[in-house]
Amino acid sequence: MTQETTQNLAGRIVLVTGASRGLGRGVAIAAAAGGAHVVALARTVGALEELADEIDALPGGVTLVPLDVTDDAGLQRMCLALHERWGRVDAWVHTAIYAAPLSPAAHVAVKELDKSIATNVRAAQRLVTMVEPLLKASDSGHAILADDPAAGTAYHGGYGASKAAQRALWQSWQAETQKLGPKVTLHVPAPMATAVRARFHPGENRDVLADVRAEGEKLVALL
């Protein structure tokens, strides 16, 4: 983390959806190390508390939001609270996903397809609707989607299709906001040693995969 990045993030409000594990956790820690106040959203309370313990030793701060991204009412309450406390969000990094089990396209379970669409597409769109006004209230609002080019690969029908739809949503948002903002970015991190990747690539040599924290720092540098 460079001194310039640290100065840029001091006092900034950074919302991380999917903050308890994997890339989201790496982003939350990197942002807090740069002086940002991180609003960390995830479902797992214990993992969020562990994240808070680590951030307590860093220059920034953290507010924990134990919430499922498919909970519309909960997301509304969160965004209202952010508006009332800070009046803005300076950056939003979206890493929350549902990774459906590998399956041939003809055998994707309906419940897995529905959950993939609910989490990866519908929740992402609802968050765009709710977070955009907060980003516009910032002098440098920036939204980043952690993208994954899995669409079209074998046995990724449920996950890949939902990620492709999510990408299309963010690309439309990106095109619509070029003149008036907020800035919208799609970022593809290097393959990382995460639990999700382990499910998709069992037996893979994890020693050659990128470090989650290093990828988190790279993403935060975009802010």
C-alpha positions as CSV (number, residue, x, y, z in Angstrom):
1,M,0.0,0.0,0.0
2,T,1.6,3.2,-1.1
3,Q,1.6,6.5,0.9
4,E,-0.4,8.1,-1.9
5,T,-3.1,5.4,-1.6
6,T,-3.1,5.7,2.2
7,Q,-3.7,9.5,1.9
8,N,-6.4,9.0,-0.6
9,L,-8.3,6.6,1.6
10,A,-8.0,8.4,4.9
11,G,-11.5,9.3,6.0
12,R,-13.2,7.6,3.1
13,I,-16.2,5.4,3.5
14,V,-15.8,2.0,1.7
15,L,-18.7,-0.4,1.5
16,V,-17.6,-4.0,0.9
17,T,-20.3,-6.5,0.2
18,G,-19.1,-10.1,0.8
19,A,-16.5,-8.9,3.2
20,S,-16.0,-11.9,5.5
21,R,-14.0,-14.2,3.3
22,G,-11.8,-14.4,0.2
23,L,-11.3,-11.3,-1.9
24,G,-13.8,-9.3,0.0
25,R,-11.9,-9.8,3.2
26,G,-8.7,-8.9,1.5
27,V,-10.2,-5.7,0.2
28,A,-11.6,-4.8,3.6
29,I,-8.3,-5.2,5.3
30,A,-6.4,-3.3,2.6
31,A,-8.9,-0.4,2.7
32,A,-8.7,-0.2,6.5
33,A,-4.9,-0.3,6.2
34,G,-5.2,2.7,4.0
35,G,-7.2,4.7,6.6
36,A,-10.7,4.1,5.2
37,H,-13.7,3.3,7.4
38,V,-15.0,0.0,6.0
39,V,-18.6,-1.0,6.1
40,A,-18.3,-4.7,6.0
41,L,-21.4,-6.7,4.9
42,A,-21.6,-10.5,5.1
43,R,-23.9,-13.2,6.4
44,T,-21.5,-14.9,8.9
45,V,-21.3,-13.0,12.2
46,G,-18.3,-14.9,13.5
47,A,-16.2,-14.2,10.4
48,L,-17.2,-10.6,10.5
49,E,-16.1,-10.4,14.1
50,E,-12.7,-11.9,13.3
51,L,-12.4,-9.3,10.5
52,A,-13.1,-6.5,13.0
53,D,-10.5,-7.9,15.4
54,E,-7.9,-7.6,12.6
55,I,-9.0,-4.1,11.5
56,D,-8.9,-2.8,15.1
57,A,-5.1,-2.8,14.7
58,L,-5.1,-0.8,11.5
59,P,-5.4,3.0,10.9
60,G,-9.0,2.8,9.6
61,G,-12.2,1.6,11.2
62,V,-15.0,-0.8,10.6
63,T,-18.8,-1.1,10.9
64,L,-20.1,-4.7,10.7
65,V,-23.3,-5.4,8.8
66,P,-24.4,-9.1,9.3
67,L,-26.8,-9.4,6.4
68,D,-27.7,-11.5,3.4
69,V,-27.5,-9.5,0.2
70,T,-30.9,-11.0,-0.9
71,D,-32.6,-9.2,2.1
72,D,-34.1,-6.2,0.4
73,A,-35.5,-4.6,3.6
74,G,-32.1,-5.1,5.3
75,L,-30.3,-3.5,2.5
76,Q,-32.6,-0.5,2.6
77,R,-32.1,-0.1,6.4
78,M,-28.3,-0.3,5.8
79,C,-28.3,2.4,3.1
80,L,-30.6,4.6,5.2
81,A,-28.1,4.2,8.1
82,L,-25.2,5.1,5.9
83,H,-27.0,8.2,4.7
84,E,-27.9,9.3,8.2
85,R,-24.4,8.7,9.5
86,W,-22.1,9.9,6.7
87,G,-24.4,11.1,3.9
88,R,-22.4,9.2,1.3
89,V,-20.4,6.2,0.3
90,D,-17.1,6.9,-1.4
91,A,-16.5,3.4,-2.7
92,W,-18.4,0.2,-3.1
93,V,-16.6,-3.1,-3.8
94,H,-19.0,-5.9,-4.6
95,T,-17.6,-9.4,-4.1
96,A,-20.6,-11.3,-2.7
97,I,-21.5,-14.3,-4.8
98,Y,-23.3,-17.6,-4.7
99,A,-21.2,-20.4,-6.3
100,A,-23.6,-23.2,-7.5
101,P,-22.1,-26.7,-7.5
102,L,-20.5,-27.8,-10.8
103,S,-23.1,-29.5,-13.0
104,P,-23.8,-30.1,-16.7
105,A,-26.1,-27.5,-18.1
106,A,-28.9,-30.0,-18.5
107,H,-28.7,-31.0,-14.9
108,V,-28.5,-27.7,-13.0
109,A,-30.8,-28.0,-10.0
110,V,-33.7,-25.5,-10.1
111,K,-33.0,-24.5,-6.5
112,E,-29.3,-23.8,-7.4
113,L,-30.3,-21.8,-10.5
114,D,-32.8,-19.8,-8.5
115,K,-30.3,-19.1,-5.7
116,S,-27.6,-18.1,-8.3
117,I,-30.0,-15.6,-9.9
118,A,-31.2,-14.3,-6.6
119,T,-27.7,-13.6,-5.2
120,N,-25.6,-12.9,-8.3
121,V,-28.1,-10.9,-10.4
122,R,-31.2,-9.7,-8.5
123,A,-29.3,-8.7,-5.3
124,A,-26.6,-7.0,-7.4
125,Q,-29.3,-4.9,-9.2
126,R,-31.0,-4.0,-6.0
127,L,-27.7,-2.9,-4.5
128,V,-27.0,-0.7,-7.6
129,T,-30.4,1.0,-7.1
130,M,-29.8,1.6,-3.4
131,V,-26.1,2.4,-3.3
132,E,-26.0,4.7,-6.4
133,P,-27.4,7.8,-4.6
134,L,-24.8,7.4,-1.8
135,L,-22.0,7.1,-4.4
136,K,-23.3,10.2,-6.2
137,A,-23.2,12.1,-2.9
138,S,-19.4,11.6,-2.8
139,D,-16.9,13.8,-4.6
140,S,-15.3,10.6,-6.0
141,G,-17.9,7.8,-5.9
142,H,-16.5,4.6,-7.3
143,A,-18.1,1.1,-7.6
144,I,-16.1,-2.0,-8.4
145,L,-17.4,-5.4,-9.3
146,A,-15.2,-8.4,-8.8
147,D,-15.8,-10.1,-12.1
148,D,-15.2,-13.7,-13.1
149,P,-15.1,-14.8,-16.8
150,A,-16.5,-18.2,-16.1
151,A,-19.5,-17.9,-18.5
152,G,-19.5,-20.6,-21.2
153,T,-17.0,-22.9,-19.5
154,A,-18.0,-26.5,-19.0
155,Y,-20.0,-27.4,-15.9
156,H,-20.4,-23.8,-14.8
157,G,-23.9,-23.3,-16.3
158,G,-25.7,-22.0,-13.2
159,Y,-22.8,-19.9,-11.8
160,G,-21.5,-18.8,-15.2
161,A,-24.9,-17.8,-16.5
162,S,-25.6,-15.7,-13.4
163,K,-22.2,-14.0,-13.5
164,A,-22.6,-13.2,-17.2
165,A,-26.0,-11.5,-16.4
166,Q,-24.3,-9.7,-13.5
167,R,-21.5,-8.5,-15.8
168,A,-24.1,-7.3,-18.4
169,L,-25.9,-5.3,-15.6
170,W,-22.7,-3.6,-14.5
171,Q,-21.6,-2.9,-18.1
172,S,-24.9,-1.1,-18.7
173,W,-24.5,0.8,-15.4
174,Q,-21.0,1.7,-16.5
175,A,-22.1,3.0,-19.9
176,E,-24.9,5.1,-18.3
177,T,-22.7,6.8,-15.7
178,Q,-19.7,7.8,-17.8
179,K,-20.6,11.5,-17.9
180,L,-22.3,12.1,-14.5
181,G,-20.9,9.3,-12.4
182,P,-20.4,7.4,-10.2
183,K,-17.4,5.7,-11.7
184,V,-18.1,2.0,-12.4
185,T,-15.4,-0.6,-12.9
186,L,-15.3,-4.3,-13.6
187,H,-12.2,-5.9,-12.3
188,V,-11.0,-9.5,-12.9
189,P,-8.6,-10.6,-10.1
190,A,-6.0,-13.2,-10.6
191,P,-7.0,-16.8,-9.7
192,M,-6.8,-16.9,-5.9
193,A,-6.6,-19.7,-3.3
194,T,-10.2,-19.2,-2.1
195,A,-12.8,-21.7,-0.9
196,V,-14.9,-21.0,-4.0
197,R,-12.1,-21.8,-6.3
198,A,-11.3,-25.0,-4.4
199,R,-14.9,-26.2,-5.0
200,F,-14.5,-25.5,-8.8
201,H,-11.0,-26.9,-9.1
202,P,-10.6,-29.7,-6.6
203,G,-7.0,-31.0,-6.4
204,E,-5.5,-27.9,-7.9
205,N,-2.0,-26.9,-6.7
206,R,-2.9,-23.9,-4.6
207,D,0.7,-22.9,-4.1
208,V,0.7,-21.3,-7.6
209,L,-2.4,-19.2,-7.0
210,A,-2.4,-15.5,-6.1
211,D,-2.6,-14.4,-2.5
212,V,-6.0,-13.0,-1.5
213,R,-4.5,-10.1,0.4
214,A,-2.3,-9.1,-2.4
215,E,-5.2,-9.2,-4.8
216,G,-7.2,-7.1,-2.3
217,E,-4.5,-4.5,-2.3
218,K,-4.4,-4.4,-6.1
219,L,-8.2,-3.8,-6.2
220,V,-8.1,-1.1,-3.5
221,A,-5.3,0.6,-5.4
222,L,-7.9,1.3,-8.1
223,L,-9.9,3.4,-5.7
